[in-house]
Amino acid sequence: QEGADDLFVNKNANKSNTAVALHPDSFVMVDPDKNMKNWKQRRKRRFAPLYLHPKGEILLRSLYPMSLLLFYVSVVFIFVFKWLYWQIPLLLLLLKWMWQCFSSRALFTRFGVKKLFYAAPLFELYFLFADTILSTISLIGKK
């Protein structure tokens, strides 16, 4: 089952039998889905075995997306309800995105998609919402 590889790796990986490989020959390329429906099905299958992970691990895996969502919601609330000058949340958002582009540039270059690093904030937003929705559906859906 797709996504079950996480369970295997989490159970069996340790410092003595695991290494990070960043050589282009070690990359796994996956053909893109032809349409949104196929992509959604693939992502849902990827999240399907999530309920088999220990609850603490599920919580740890969700801390980053939750904090990211909280950041964006906070920026929107501050901006909309004018709790602070509108320049402050805008500045925070721009600084975050600039840092994200700067820090991801080397990674994007390493993986051969260096022109995409400017779009990193957009990818982050898209996957934040898409993965949050699909993982939630997987956790509350059929087992």
N, C-alpha and C positions, 0 to 999 in steps of 0.2 A: 504494500500500500504506500502511495506517495506520502512523504512526510514521516514515515516510520524510520527512515535512516537517522533522524535526530535521536530517536530512542536508542538505537543501536550505538551510535557514537557516544551519547551521554553515559551509557552504561559501561562501555568498554574502553573509552579513550583515557589515557593518562600521559604523564610527561615522557615516559619511556617509549611509548608506541605511537606517538603523534608528532607531526611536524607541519609547519606552514610551508607551502610550495607556491612561490610567486613567479615561477618561470612560465612563459606563454604556452609551453607544451603541456602544462598541468591544468590549464583553464578548461572548463566544461562549457561548451557553447550550446545553447538550446534555441531551436528555431522558434521565432515568435509565433504567437497564436494568430490565426487568420482573422478572428473577430473577437469582440468583447465577450460574447457568450462563452466561447472556448476558454478565454483567459480567466473568466470568473470561475468556471468549473475547475480549472487547474489549480487556482489559488485555494478554492474551497477544499479540494482533495489534499492540498498541502497542509491545511490547518485541521483536517479531519482527526488525526490521531492526537491532537493537542490535549484532549481530556485524559489521555493515558499518562501524561507527564505528572510528576509530583506537584501538589498544589503550590508549594513554596517556589518551585521553579517557574510555574505559570505566572506567579506574582512577580518574580524577578524579571521575567521576560517582558512583562507588561509595564514595568516602571518607566522605561524610557519613552514609549509611546504615550503613556498617561501624562508624564511631565511635559512632553512636547505639546500635547493637546491642551494642557492647562496653560502653557505659555501663550499659545495662539489665542485661546479664548480670553485670557487676561488682557492681551494687547487689544483685541477687538472691544472688550468691555470698557477698558480705559479710554480708548479712542471714541467710542460711541457715547458713553455717559459722561465724558469730559471730566473724569476724576483727576486728571493731571492735564497739563498743557499737551495738546495733541502732538507736539514735536517729540516728546519723551518716548511714547510707545513706538512712534515711527523711527526714531533714532535707534532704539533697542532692536527693532526688527531689521533695520538696515545693517547694523553692526553684526547681528547674528548671521544674516545672509552673506555678508562680506567675509566673515570668518569661515563660514561653511564652504564658500567657493574657494577661498585661499587654502584651507586645510584639505579639501578633497581633490585639489588639482593634481597632486602627485599620484593619488590613487587612480584617478581617471586616466592619467597618462600611462600608468603601469598597465592598465587593462586595455589600452589602445583606443580609448574614446575620449581623448583629451579635450575635444571641442565641446563636449557635453557638460563639463564641470560648471559652466555658468548656469546650467539648468538644475543644478543640485537642489536648490530650495523648492523648485516646482515639483521635482521627483519626491522630495520629502513630504510635501503637503499631500500630493496625490496618494502615495503609499500609506501615509498616516491614516487617512480616512478610509481608503479601500481595504487595507489590512485590518483595521479596527473593526469595520463592519463584517468582513468575511470571517475573522477569527471569532467574533461574538456569535455569529450564526453557527459556526462549527461547535462552539462550546454548549450552546443551548439547543442545538438541533439533534437529529437522530444520531445515536452512537453506533 
